[in-house]
Amino acid sequence: MCAALTKHVVDYTIIRWIGATLKGRLAMETLGELSRSVGMSRSCPVGGVLSPLLWCIFVDELLARLNVGGVYTQGYADDICLLAVGKFGIRAHKMGPSYCRNVV
């Protein structure tokens, strides 16, 4: 996230502040009487005021890279849609995994 903010020329103080708010977050899982905490390191907080903006900044580069090479990509809010159109459906189907690896 901080790398994406840097590429969009966001002030370093703001980048540090956003980075600090995203570090050290925990999600609690519960099943019956069992529960555990899991560290969150790759997501925007749900319901956060800045979350939609952070998501757009983060996903902007991904959408730009995926739109090259015949794959139409569109993002809205916190969703991404990939549409690979080609003469041969199997070719488009085989392209999917290589494009999805770009997400990580």
Phi, psi and omega in degrees: 000315182296325178296319179295320178295322178296318179296333179266015175056046174276142180305139184301323179298319179292320178300316179297319180296314179296317177302318180294325180287337181270343181276150173075014179279147179234146172246138181257127175254138179223133175223105184064238179266356179268140176210156176207157177256140180233131179290139179254125181229352186227034183219163173266141180299134178291130179082002179289146182296323181271351186305313179299319179294315179299318179299315181297317179295316182294317188273349182304310181295321179299313180299319180297317180292322182287332181289350177273137173092026172089007177251121179273121182240141180219140178237141177215127181053246181247027180238151175230138178237128175252133178229109178258117182245132179203169180295323182247114183303323182295326178296315178297321179297320181288337180288333187309305183301321181294324178288324180293333178296338179292343183294322186284000000 
